[in-house]
Amino acid sequence: MKLVRLLTLTSVFAAPAAFAHVGHMHDHGSSNAFFEGFIHPLTGLDHLVMLLGLGMLISHFTASKSSSLAKPTLFIAALVSLTVGLAAGSLFGAISGVELMIAASIFVVALGIWNTFSARESLTQGLVIASVGLVFFHGFAHGVEATGGLVGFGAGMLAAAFGILFTGERIAYFLSTKWLGAGIAVSGAALMMAS
């Protein structure tokens, strides 16, 4: 039984990285890199769900904070993580395990949202930091799939990512329930089964 688990885990990491998005030209001579970058996070449901969830998590986590800088700091940290991942993906190309980390990020965000409604603030803080760090892998996948000029593509991607984070933050502002975390987790599971 242990051998079967080991082989299964090995096959997951040995599988070639899949493109997270369909319908993109993947033509590095694309004339509208900004548009391609902007549309990329919107058409990849895994990225969309994670960024919406992260916006919700940041909103719930910072709601009780007296510092007015907590929310902008976390938004900026997430965008920096995404940018570093984009550069790394463009530089190194596809590597195995990235899609697995993207899937894991959705569940970490979901657990973080669920946990914000409990008294375990130190665990929530750790989950927020882990979620912001895991955005790197979403950026990495974008970097591998980048079309056109990297600067234009990255600028478009960051503009869309900020909009999605902000939308998630607004959704959480109006819907304050731990069941948002369950919804994110179910969405992540559905995406994994559909892949």
HUDALIN-V744589 format. One record per residue. N is the residue number from 1. OMEGA is omega in whole degrees, -180 to 180 (none if undefined). D_FIRST is the distance of its C-alpha to the first C-alpha in whole Angstrom. Layout:
n=N omega=OMEGA d_first=D_FIRST
n=N omega=OMEGA d_first=D_FIRST
This chain:
n=1 omega=178 d_first=0
n=2 omega=179 d_first=4
n=3 omega=179 d_first=5
n=4 omega=178 d_first=5
n=5 omega=180 d_first=6
n=6 omega=179 d_first=9
n=7 omega=178 d_first=10
n=8 omega=179 d_first=11
n=9 omega=179 d_first=12
n=10 omega=-179 d_first=14
n=11 omega=177 d_first=15
n=12 omega=-179 d_first=17
n=13 omega=-180 d_first=19
n=14 omega=-179 d_first=20
n=15 omega=178 d_first=21
n=16 omega=179 d_first=25
n=17 omega=-179 d_first=27
n=18 omega=173 d_first=28
n=19 omega=-176 d_first=32
n=20 omega=-174 d_first=32
n=21 omega=176 d_first=35
n=22 omega=174 d_first=36
n=23 omega=177 d_first=40
n=24 omega=-176 d_first=41
n=25 omega=-176 d_first=43
n=26 omega=179 d_first=41
n=27 omega=-176 d_first=45
n=28 omega=175 d_first=45
n=29 omega=-178 d_first=49
n=30 omega=-176 d_first=49
n=31 omega=-178 d_first=52
n=32 omega=-176 d_first=51
n=33 omega=-180 d_first=48
n=34 omega=180 d_first=49
n=35 omega=178 d_first=49
n=36 omega=178 d_first=45
n=37 omega=-179 d_first=44
n=38 omega=-176 d_first=45
n=39 omega=-175 d_first=44
n=40 omega=-180 d_first=40
n=41 omega=-179 d_first=39
n=42 omega=-178 d_first=40
n=43 omega=176 d_first=39
n=44 omega=-174 d_first=35
n=45 omega=178 d_first=34
n=46 omega=179 d_first=31
n=47 omega=-179 d_first=34
n=48 omega=-179 d_first=36
n=49 omega=-178 d_first=34
n=50 omega=-178 d_first=33
n=51 omega=175 d_first=37
n=52 omega=179 d_first=38
n=53 omega=179 d_first=36
n=54 omega=176 d_first=37
n=55 omega=177 d_first=40
n=56 omega=-179 d_first=40
n=57 omega=179 d_first=38
n=58 omega=179 d_first=41
n=59 omega=-179 d_first=43
n=60 omega=-177 d_first=42
n=61 omega=-176 d_first=41
n=62 omega=-177 d_first=44
n=63 omega=-178 d_first=46
n=64 omega=-178 d_first=47
n=65 omega=179 d_first=48
n=66 omega=-180 d_first=51
n=67 omega=178 d_first=51
n=68 omega=-178 d_first=52
n=69 omega=-175 d_first=50
n=70 omega=-177 d_first=47
n=71 omega=178 d_first=46
n=72 omega=179 d_first=48
n=73 omega=179 d_first=46
n=74 omega=176 d_first=43
n=75 omega=-179 d_first=44
n=76 omega=179 d_first=45
n=77 omega=179 d_first=42
n=78 omega=180 d_first=40
n=79 omega=175 d_first=42
n=80 omega=178 d_first=42
n=81 omega=178 d_first=38
n=82 omega=-179 d_first=38
n=83 omega=179 d_first=41
n=84 omega=177 d_first=39
n=85 omega=178 d_first=36
n=86 omega=180 d_first=38
n=87 omega=-180 d_first=40
n=88 omega=179 d_first=37
n=89 omega=179 d_first=35
n=90 omega=-177 d_first=39
n=91 omega=-173 d_first=39
n=92 omega=-178 d_first=35
n=93 omega=-174 d_first=34
n=94 omega=173 d_first=31
n=95 omega=-179 d_first=28
n=96 omega=178 d_first=24
n=97 omega=-178 d_first=23
n=98 omega=-179 d_first=26
n=99 omega=178 d_first=25
n=100 omega=178 d_first=22
n=101 omega=177 d_first=25
n=102 omega=178 d_first=27
n=103 omega=180 d_first=25
n=104 omega=-178 d_first=24
n=105 omega=180 d_first=28
n=106 omega=-179 d_first=28
n=107 omega=176 d_first=26
n=108 omega=177 d_first=28
n=109 omega=-180 d_first=31
n=110 omega=178 d_first=30
n=111 omega=178 d_first=29
n=112 omega=178 d_first=32
n=113 omega=180 d_first=35
n=114 omega=-175 d_first=33
n=115 omega=-179 d_first=34
n=116 omega=-180 d_first=37
n=117 omega=177 d_first=38
n=118 omega=-178 d_first=37
n=119 omega=-176 d_first=39
n=120 omega=-176 d_first=36
n=121 omega=-180 d_first=38
n=122 omega=177 d_first=37
n=123 omega=179 d_first=33
n=124 omega=179 d_first=35
n=125 omega=178 d_first=37
n=126 omega=179 d_first=33
n=127 omega=176 d_first=32
n=128 omega=180 d_first=35
n=129 omega=178 d_first=35
n=130 omega=-180 d_first=31
n=131 omega=179 d_first=32
n=132 omega=178 d_first=35
n=133 omega=-179 d_first=33
n=134 omega=174 d_first=31
n=135 omega=177 d_first=34
n=136 omega=-176 d_first=34
n=137 omega=174 d_first=31
n=138 omega=177 d_first=33
n=139 omega=179 d_first=36
n=140 omega=179 d_first=34
n=141 omega=177 d_first=33
n=142 omega=-180 d_first=36
n=143 omega=178 d_first=38
n=144 omega=-175 d_first=36
n=145 omega=-175 d_first=37
n=146 omega=177 d_first=41
n=147 omega=180 d_first=43
n=148 omega=179 d_first=47
n=149 omega=-176 d_first=48
n=150 omega=-179 d_first=46
n=151 omega=178 d_first=48
n=152 omega=179 d_first=49
n=153 omega=-180 d_first=46
n=154 omega=179 d_first=45
n=155 omega=178 d_first=48
n=156 omega=-180 d_first=47
n=157 omega=180 d_first=43
n=158 omega=177 d_first=44
n=159 omega=179 d_first=47
n=160 omega=-179 d_first=45
n=161 omega=178 d_first=42
n=162 omega=179 d_first=45
n=163 omega=180 d_first=46
n=164 omega=177 d_first=42
n=165 omega=-179 d_first=42
n=166 omega=177 d_first=46
n=167 omega=177 d_first=45
n=168 omega=178 d_first=42
n=169 omega=179 d_first=44
n=170 omega=178 d_first=47
n=171 omega=-180 d_first=44
n=172 omega=179 d_first=43
n=173 omega=-178 d_first=47
n=174 omega=-179 d_first=47
n=175 omega=-177 d_first=44
n=176 omega=179 d_first=43
n=177 omega=179 d_first=40
n=178 omega=-179 d_first=37
n=179 omega=172 d_first=35
n=180 omega=177 d_first=36
n=181 omega=178 d_first=33
n=182 omega=178 d_first=31
n=183 omega=177 d_first=33
n=184 omega=-179 d_first=32
n=185 omega=179 d_first=28
n=186 omega=177 d_first=28
n=187 omega=178 d_first=30
n=188 omega=179 d_first=27
n=189 omega=179 d_first=25
n=190 omega=178 d_first=27
n=191 omega=-180 d_first=27
n=192 omega=-180 d_first=24
n=193 omega=-179 d_first=23
n=194 omega=-177 d_first=27
n=195 omega=none d_first=26
